[in-house]
Amino acid sequence: MLKRSLLAAVALAFALGAAVAADAIKLELKDFKMKCAFDGGADLVGHDEGENRLFFYANGTGTCEVKIPADGEYTIKLDMGCTKAEKDFAQIKLAVGDTVVKEKFDLTTEDQKEYTFTAKLKKGDSKLVVSFLNDKFKEGEYDLNFFLYKASIEKK
C-alpha cells in the first residue's frame, strides 16, 4: 500500500512538473529575423547554426514572433554571451511587443550565461526583440560582439 501511495505521489509530481514545463515558450533561434543597424551590414548579424547561436558583430536587432497565452507576469530567460572590449561587456535592450522590459542591460561576463527578466505581458501575438546597443571595434585591438544562445518565456 505504501509503495502504491509513493508511486502515485511521484506520478502526480511528475505530471505537475510536466504541466509547468509545458507552459514555457521556447523561441527557436532560426525563427529570429535579424537586422543590422546600418545599411550594408546584413552579414554582421545572423544565425550561426554550427555554433547554435545568434551573432551580432555590429549593432542590430533580432526579432521573433511569439504568442502570449494570457495576460500576466512572465519570466523571460535569455542565454547570452559576448566578447568584451575596453572593459565593456555587451549591452542590450529587451522588449516584448510594446513593453520595454529593459532599456539598457549590461551582460556581466563574456561566458554564456542565463539572465532572467520579469515583465507584465498582454495576451496575443507579439514580438520579442533583442537589440545589441554598444558595438565597439578597432582593427587589431578590440571587437565587442554579442551572442544569443537561447530564449524562452514562461508565465509566473
N, C-alpha and C positions, 0 to 999 in steps of 0.2 A: 504494500500500500504506500509506504514511504517513497519507494522508487518511482511509482506512478505519479505521485504528487510532485516529486522533484523533476521528473521528466516533463510534466505539464507546465511547471513553472519555467523551466528552461525554454520550452517551446513558445510559451507566451512572451517571455523576454526577447527571444529571437524575433518573433513576429512583430513586436512593438519596435524593436531596433530596425528591422527591415522597413517598416512603415515610415519611420523617421528618415531613414536614409533615402527612401524613395522621393521625399519632398525636395531634396537638393536638386537644383537645376545646374547641370554641368554644361558649360559652354565649350563647344568644340573649337579649337584654335583655327582649324581650316575654314570655319564659318565667318571669321572676322574679316571685315572689309578694311583694308589698310590704305592710309592716305598720308603722304609726306606733306609737311607744312609749306613746301615751296614747289613750284613747277619744275619738272625735270628730275625730281628726286625719287621717282617710283621704285627704283632698285634699292633704295636705302631703308625701306620699311617692307616687311612681308612676313610670310610664314615659312619657317625652315623645318620641313618635315623630318629631315635627318636628325636634327637636334630636338625635335618636338617642342618648338617654341616660336613665339612671335619675336621678330627682331626690329629694333628701332635704332638705326645707325645715324639718324637725324631726327629732329623734332617731327612729330606726326601723331596720328590717331589710329586706333584700332576700334572698330565698331562692330558689335554683334547683336543681332535680333534676339530678344528674349520675351517670353510670355510670363508675366507675373500672375500667379493663380488667384491671389486675393489681396485686398488691402491689408497692410500690416507692417510690422517691423521685420526686417530681413538682415541676415548676416551675409556679407559679400566677402568671399575669400579669393585672394589673388596670390599665386606663387610667382614671385618676381626676383630678378637679379639684375646686375649691371656691371659695367666696368667703370670705376671711378676715375676722375681727372681732377688734379689740383685740389685734393682733399674733399671734393664734392661727389656725392652719390647721386644717382638718377632721381629726378623729381617728376611726379606725375600729377595729373588731375583725373578724378574719377567721377563719372556721372551715370545715372540711370534715368533715362528719359529727361524730364525737366528738373529732376532732383540732383543737385550737385552734392555728391557725397563728401568729397574732399577737393577743395580749390587747389591746394598745393600740399603734396605729401612727399617727404624725402625718405627714400629707402635708407636702411641703416647698415647694410652690408653689401658687398659685391656678390656673395654667395646666394644661390637660390633659397628663398625663404618664403613661408606663407605669412601674409599680412591679412588682418581681419578688419572689416569696416562694418558699421551698422547704419541702416537707413530706413526711413518710413517710405514705402513704395505703394503705388496705386495699382490695382488690378488692371490687366490688359496687356496689349502688345507694347513693347518698349524697346529701347536700345541701351546696351551697356557700352559706354565709351571710356576708353583709357587713352589719355594723351601724355606723351613724353614732352616735357617742357624745357629742359635745360641742357640741350646738346652742347658739347664743347669739343673742339678739335684743333690740334696744331700739329702739322705734319712732323712725324718723327719724335714727338714729345708726349702727346696725350690724346686720348679719344674716349669721351664719355658716351657709353651706349646703354640701352635699356632692353631688357628681355622679359617677356611674359610667358610663363610655362603652363599655368592652369588658371581657370576662372570658374567660380561657382557661386550660386545664390541660393540661400536657404531661409525659409520662414522660421522666425524665432518661436 
